[in-house]
Amino acid sequence: MSTACLAMPLPMSRETQSEPDDFDLVRRARSGDVRSFEQLYRRHVGRVHGAVWRLSGMNPARAEELAQEAFVRAWEKLDSFRFESAFTTWLHRLAVNVALMELRRPDLEDTTESDELERASEPVRPFCVAERADLERAVAGLPPRARAVLVLHDIEGWKHEEISRELDMAVGSSKAQLHRARGLLKRALGESP
């Protein structure tokens, strides 16, 4: 076999050729093709659900509602997608914003720290990597704003400046909430702060 044959690209399979990318699906969905939007939904619902699930305190019913709300908003705002970044980035940001709007509700006030510790510290054993469920329960038991800062910073990789804008708080408050959340997690997991 000649080296020229090795350098030639392999033909794409029929499956790969028929699989449109996100940009193609967005274009079709913008023109009213509901099936294209359904494909986008199936591709991205897992990541969207994961993000809003953490922000909702791992509340399955609430996370499902927030994920559905995020996709409804995405459908409504599809014309605002400018193809400047990946669709998944735009959608993920929109979903996080939907969940953060929940945190801005005036009826969601942080409870006292002792109440949070009681909720977050069900029978606790020292944490190890295999005990992810304990960590998830502890994160779910954090006060809403502290949980949001922790999830956005430590899991989603946001900077404090971004978090402060989205949660309408000072950068210093974002840092303080992160410090508070980490301390509460350590206590809930039986570690000394």
C-alpha positions in Angstrom: 0.0 0.0 0.0 1.4 3.4 -0.9 1.8 6.2 1.6 -0.5 8.4 -0.6 -3.4 6.1 0.3 -2.6 6.5 4.0 -2.7 10.2 3.7 -6.2 10.3 2.1 -9.0 10.9 4.5 -11.3 7.9 5.0 -14.8 8.3 3.7 -17.4 9.2 6.3 -19.9 6.6 7.2 -23.6 7.2 6.2 -24.4 7.6 9.9 -21.8 10.4 10.4 -22.8 12.2 7.1 -26.5 12.3 8.1 -25.8 13.6 11.6 -26.1 17.5 11.4 -24.1 19.6 13.7 -25.6 22.0 16.3 -25.4 25.0 14.0 -27.3 23.3 11.2 -29.9 22.2 13.7 -30.2 25.7 15.1 -30.7 27.1 11.6 -33.4 24.6 10.9 -35.1 25.1 14.3 -35.1 28.9 13.7 -37.1 28.3 10.6 -39.7 26.4 12.6 -38.4 22.8 12.3 -39.4 21.3 15.6 -37.7 18.0 15.0 -34.3 19.8 14.7 -35.0 21.4 18.1 -35.9 18.0 19.5 -32.5 16.7 18.3 -30.8 19.7 20.1 -32.8 18.8 23.2 -31.8 15.1 23.2 -28.1 16.1 22.7 -27.9 18.6 25.5 -30.6 17.8 28.1 -28.1 15.8 30.2 -25.7 18.6 30.7 -28.4 21.2 31.2 -30.2 19.0 33.8 -26.9 18.4 35.6 -26.2 22.1 36.0 -29.7 23.0 37.2 -29.9 20.0 39.4 -26.8 21.1 41.4 -28.1 24.7 41.6 -31.5 23.6 42.8 -29.9 21.7 45.7 -30.2 18.3 44.0 -34.0 18.5 44.1 -35.1 16.2 41.2 -38.5 17.7 40.7 -37.2 21.2 40.7 -34.3 20.3 38.4 -36.7 18.8 35.9 -38.8 21.9 36.0 -35.8 24.2 35.6 -34.4 22.1 32.7 -37.7 22.2 30.9 -38.0 26.0 31.5 -34.4 26.4 30.1 -35.4 24.6 26.9 -38.6 26.6 26.6 -36.6 29.8 26.9 -34.0 28.5 24.4 -36.8 27.9 21.9 -38.2 31.4 22.5 -34.7 33.0 22.3 -33.3 30.9 19.5 -33.2 34.0 17.2 -30.8 35.6 19.7 -28.1 32.9 19.2 -25.4 34.6 17.1 -23.3 31.6 16.2 -20.3 33.2 17.9 -19.8 30.4 20.3 -20.8 26.8 20.5 -24.5 26.2 20.9 -23.9 24.2 24.0 -22.1 27.1 25.7 -25.0 29.4 24.9 -27.6 26.9 26.1 -25.7 26.1 29.2 -25.4 29.7 30.2 -29.1 30.2 29.5 -30.0 27.2 31.7 -27.7 28.5 34.6 -29.4 31.9 34.3 -32.9 30.2 34.6 -31.7 28.5 37.8 -30.1 31.7 39.1 -33.4 33.6 38.6 -34.9 31.1 41.1 -32.2 32.1 43.6 -33.2 35.8 43.2 -36.7 35.2 44.4 -37.4 37.2 47.5 -39.0 34.2 49.3 -35.7 32.3 49.1 -33.8 33.7 52.0 -30.9 31.9 53.7 -31.7 30.3 56.9 -29.4 30.4 59.9 -26.1 28.5 59.7 -27.0 26.1 62.4 -30.2 25.1 60.6 -28.2 24.5 57.4 -25.7 22.4 59.2 -28.5 20.2 60.6 -29.9 19.7 57.1 -26.6 19.1 55.5 -25.2 16.8 58.2 -27.3 13.7 58.1 -25.4 10.8 59.6 -21.9 11.6 58.4 -18.9 9.5 57.9 -15.6 10.9 56.8 -15.7 11.6 53.1 -13.8 9.6 50.6 -14.0 9.7 46.8 -16.4 6.7 46.7 -18.9 8.5 48.9 -20.1 11.0 46.3 -23.7 10.8 47.5 -22.7 12.2 50.9 -21.0 15.1 49.2 -24.0 15.7 47.0 -26.3 15.7 50.0 -24.1 18.1 51.8 -24.0 20.5 48.8 -27.8 20.2 48.5 -28.1 21.3 52.2 -26.2 24.5 51.7 -28.1 27.8 51.7 -29.2 28.7 48.2 -26.8 31.6 47.5 -23.8 29.8 49.0 -24.6 26.7 47.0 -24.9 28.7 43.8 -21.5 30.3 44.3 -19.9 27.0 45.1 -21.5 25.2 42.1 -20.7 28.1 39.7 -17.2 28.6 40.9 -15.9 25.1 41.8 -18.0 22.9 39.4 -18.8 25.2 36.5 -15.5 27.1 36.6 -17.0 30.7 36.7 -14.9 33.6 38.0 -16.1 35.6 40.9 -16.7 38.6 38.7 -19.1 36.6 36.6 -20.8 35.2 39.6 -21.2 38.6 41.2 -22.8 40.0 38.1 -25.2 37.1 37.8 -26.2 36.9 41.4 -26.2 40.7 41.9 -23.6 40.7 44.7 -20.2 42.3 45.2 -17.1 40.2 44.2 -16.1 40.2 47.9 -19.5 38.7 48.8 -19.1 36.0 46.2 -15.7 35.1 47.7 -17.2 35.2 51.2 -20.1 32.9 50.2 -17.6 30.5 48.6 -15.6 30.4 51.8 -18.7 29.9 53.9 -20.0 27.1 51.6 -16.7 25.3 51.8 -16.6 25.6 55.6 -20.2 24.3 55.9 -19.3 21.4 53.6 -16.3 20.5 55.6 -18.3 20.5 58.8 -21.2 18.5 57.2 -18.7 15.9 56.0 -17.1 15.6 59.4 -13.9 17.4 58.6 -12.4 20.2 60.7 -12.8 23.5 58.9 
